[in-house]
Structures are given as structure tokens and as C-alpha cells.
């Protein structure tokens, strides 16, 4: 038994480090299973009974010459939705590459393609707010320049707004999958996109609130966007911010796991870290800027309380994780230097047990989510599970720790965090003839 404060502190630290991911992982498994059994089949998309509403597709573009033409040709020719019932608005956010020339050429081919040119790069959210004034549709599909939804996506999205109670739905977000699988980094992300993110969103649906929409492909009700004041241009990630705003304002947010869209994922580890830093910054920014106001009225905002609680704990846990890593490395060096091999190997045994438990829970998550998504066809990516769980996990916690102080500084000083630079694109989405691809 611990006898000193330091020993009690170490015991508490170990308990938190071990317990949180285990309890959290099991909670996601149970709640996602509940949603899958009791709600998912009932929430399947249905054919429209009252006609096709007009949809404005927003495509943000900043130096997207590598993917913009393929994406636009796909949206123009591959969607199973009447061509006269949707328009495509590309927001060219001060591109300096060949994007403007590509867009000019495509405008001569497609009559429902319009381009809004932003002279100074202000970010995705700012561009969307400008495009709102030009949108003819009552519904807006956010579609990134590297993203292709499944051909039935438009009418499938609209079915959620048409059904009973649909007048209260502010947004529906789809199920993201990776299109490029050309490197180990890209292959490993199949586990995250196919399984972890989909499973977490299913779990969040079971208690009524989503942490974030997918900015790459989400259908918004225009009225709901206007009701919350549009997208926040100061936010590093507009999709998290507007998800919190809509749900706080009383609009329902839905996850539609059967609506698939494929996007370009980072193929190099350096680019992955850069992406996760932006994601971490966006989550921290939203929590710091919106969380305090929500927790002052927990009853009114009860659906958001699990989201706020879980993300707050995850931030604290990320710090504790790296503190424990430093303590472990220090004690192991000390035991090795003093030739205390019994304690040295005992610590490694405990770490092995810890890792084995988390690997086991992770494999259950991956297996369950694979069966939820496609009947288990993506189980072959379980081979990359150790890479994801042992490396990506540390990347995500590291980026949270790295971005916390700079992001809080942005919140405090009200600096603009919304400008962005498009990531490097792969060649995976360049051939429009590949079209929509179910995961093999």
C-alpha cells in the first residue's frame, strides 16, 4: 500500500492512465452496439416521396489543381440526382496555382458550375459564408475538393430531412472512408476511418449529440446555418464549431453511416502530424470558446454534456499520458543504472499487460465497426491495427499537448485561426473514371 503522498500520486496517475482508455473504449463499444441494433436499420435512407429539393454544393478550393477537376467532373456526371435540381459553387480562396484556369475551363462545359473568387486567403469558413449569399438551394452540401460521395448521396441525405421530425434536423454527416491506400500511413488510416471514427459517431448518436460534423461531406439545412450565424471564420476547424452551435441552438445533428464518401488521406507521416495538429487545435478552440458557456446551463444543454466531458477528460489524459511516459523512462533508467533488474523487468511486464488490454479492446472496436460498416469486408485492415493503436494513438495525444497552449493563446487574443493551406494531394483521386469505390 502507498504510504507517502508521492506514492499515492503515482498510484492515482497509473490508475487514471490505465482506466480511462479502457472504460472509454468499452463505453464506445456498448453504446455503438446499442445504436446499431436499435436505430441504424430504422435510420436507413429512403427514396424521396415529395420530390428533390434544390441543393447547392459548396466546394472550397485553395491551390487544389491536383484534385479539383476530377472532383468536379465526378459531381457533375456521377450523382444520381436530377441535374436541374443542384448547382455547384466553387469558392476559390486566393489560389496561386492552376486552380483558376482549371475552373474557367470547366465553367465552359457545365452550366450549373459557378465560381466565387476570394482575393485574400481567409479560410474555408469565410468562403462558405460568402457563398451563402449566392446559394440558390435550401440545402447545402459541403464537399471538399478531394472528396467524392457515393452516387446516391444527395437523395440519401435529403431523405433524413424529409422524414417525420426532419424539420428539426439541421445537418446530416456521412461516413468517411479513405480513397488512397498507397502507403503504410494511408493503409493504417483505414482502421481509423472505417472503424474508430464511425464507431465513435455511432456511440455519440446513442446519447444524442455529435462532437463534430465531417467538413469533407455534410449536408446542411440553410435555415439552420443562418440561424447560428453561419460558419465561424476564426475557428481552426469550422465543422466542429458549427456542430456545437447547431446542437446548442436546438437543431438535431445526425450521422448517416450508410452514406459513404471517399477522401484523400495523408500518405506521409509528416503530413499526418500536420493534419492532427489542426484537428487538435480545432477541438481545443471550440471547447475553450464555447464549453464554459454551455456548462453554466447543464440541464438546458444536457445532450452536449457527454461530449464536453469526454473531450475535456481526453485532453487531461493526454497530458497525464506523456507525464507517465517521462516518469517511466526516468525510473527505468534509474533501475538499470542501479542494476535493480527485478523492478526494471516488473515495470516492463506491467506495460505489456497495459498494452495487451488496450490492443484487445481496440481489436474488438475494429472488428465490430467493420461488421457495422460493410459486413466485415474491411477486416483485412486489422493487419495494420498495431501500427494505428501504438503509433497513431501517441500522435493524437502528442498533438493535443503540442497545440493546447498556442490554441488557448488564440482564444485569449481572438486571433484569426481560420486561414488554411491545402495539404499535398495524392494521385489516387485523379482518375474520374474510377468513380465511386466501395472498400474492397
Buried (B, 14 or more C-beta within 10 A) or exposed (E): EEEEEEEEEBEEBBEBBBEBBBEBBEBBBEBBBBBBEEEBEEBEBEEBEEEBBBBBBBBBBBBBBBBBBBBBBBBBEBBEBEEEBBBBBBBBBBBEBBBBEBBEEBBEEBEBBBBBBBEEBBBBBBBBBBBBEEBEBEBBBBBBBBBBBBBBBBBBBBBBBBBEEBEEBBBBBBBBBBBBBEBEBBBBBBBBBBBBBBBBBBBBBBBBBBBBBBBBBBBBBBEBBEBBEBBBBBBBBBBBBBBBBBBBEEBBBBBBBBBBBBBBBBBBBEBBBBBBBBBBBBBBBBBBBBBEEBBEEEEEBEBBBBBBEBBEBBBEBBEBBBEBBEEBEEBBEEBEEEEEEEBBEEBEEEEEEBEEBBBEBBBEBBBBBBBBBBEEBBBEBBEBBBBBBEBBBBBBBBBBBBBBEEBBEBBEEEEEBBBBEBBEBBEBBEEBEBBBEEBE
